[in-house]
């Protein structure tokens, strides 16, 4: 009996993780995140499950930091990596979706020139430009100093 209760609790916990993960993924990425997860179903559905359950159900959905801050941190990391352009664009979109300002995104990417190098920052700015153009966002040419 005890093991049956443990399995039921575990299944309920997994369902809750999945629900939080899907909700958070959709809030940040809209349909894009689900498309990425679904595109993995034929080759690695487990990877898709981990993205939803762990990344979005366990980490992104935590209450300790606002989603905008989490997205800016993610943009920093992906810019610094320098080899994750598709994911960077998704998270620039996500940052805008959760209320980050375009100027904040640009400032975070500029700061990465100090820690990750100019090539990474230039690639990040290029990704931001693509997302902003797609959304019809224009920035004033005068940046704060």
SVG drawing of the C-alpha trace seen along z (x, -y; Angstrom):
<svg xmlns="http://www.w3.org/2000/svg" viewBox="-2 -60 39 62">
<polyline fill="none" stroke="black" stroke-width="0.4" points="0.0,0.0 2.8,-2.4 4.5,-1.9 1.3,-2.6 0.8,-5.8 4.4,-6.8 3.8,-6.1 0.6,-8.2 2.3,-11.1 5.2,-10.8 2.9,-10.8 1.0,-13.8 4.3,-15.6 5.4,-14.8 2.1,-16.0 2.4,-19.3 6.0,-19.8 4.8,-19.2 1.9,-21.6 4.1,-24.3 6.7,-23.7 4.2,-24.0 2.6,-27.1 5.9,-28.8 7.3,-27.7 4.2,-29.1 4.3,-32.4 7.9,-33.0 8.1,-31.6 4.5,-31.4 4.2,-28.7 7.9,-28.6 8.9,-26.6 6.3,-24.0 7.4,-23.7 11.0,-23.0 9.8,-20.4 7.6,-18.7 10.4,-18.7 12.3,-16.4 9.6,-13.7 10.9,-11.6 14.5,-11.5 14.7,-12.4 11.4,-12.9 13.3,-12.6 15.2,-15.8 11.9,-17.6 10.6,-16.2 13.6,-17.5 13.3,-21.0 9.6,-21.2 9.9,-19.5 13.3,-20.6 14.2,-23.9 10.7,-25.4 8.8,-23.3 11.6,-23.4 13.9,-26.3 12.2,-29.1 9.0,-28.7 10.7,-29.4 9.3,-32.4 12.6,-33.9 13.4,-36.0 11.1,-37.7 10.8,-36.1 12.3,-39.3 15.4,-38.9 15.6,-35.2 15.4,-36.0 18.1,-38.6 20.4,-36.1 19.6,-33.6 20.4,-36.1 23.7,-36.8 24.6,-33.2 23.6,-32.4 25.5,-35.5 28.6,-34.4 28.4,-30.9 28.6,-32.4 27.3,-29.3 23.6,-29.3 22.1,-31.8 18.7,-30.0 18.2,-29.7 19.4,-33.3 16.8,-34.5 14.1,-32.5 15.1,-34.0 15.3,-37.6 11.7,-37.0 10.9,-35.5 12.4,-38.5 10.2,-40.8 7.2,-38.6 7.6,-38.9 8.2,-42.6 11.9,-43.3 12.6,-46.4 14.6,-46.2 17.1,-48.7 17.7,-46.4 18.4,-43.5 20.9,-45.5 22.7,-46.7 23.0,-43.1 24.5,-42.0 26.9,-45.0 28.1,-44.0 29.0,-40.6 31.7,-42.2 33.6,-42.6 33.2,-39.0 32.8,-37.0 34.5,-39.1 33.5,-41.3 32.7,-38.5 30.1,-37.1 28.6,-40.5 28.5,-41.2 26.7,-37.9 24.3,-38.7 23.5,-42.2 23.0,-40.6 20.4,-38.2 18.7,-41.1 18.6,-43.1 16.8,-40.2 14.3,-39.8 13.6,-43.5 13.3,-43.9 10.8,-41.0 8.8,-42.7 9.0,-46.2 11.0,-47.5 13.3,-50.4 15.7,-51.9 16.9,-55.5 20.5,-55.8 21.5,-57.6 22.4,-55.0 22.8,-55.8 26.3,-56.3"/>
</svg>
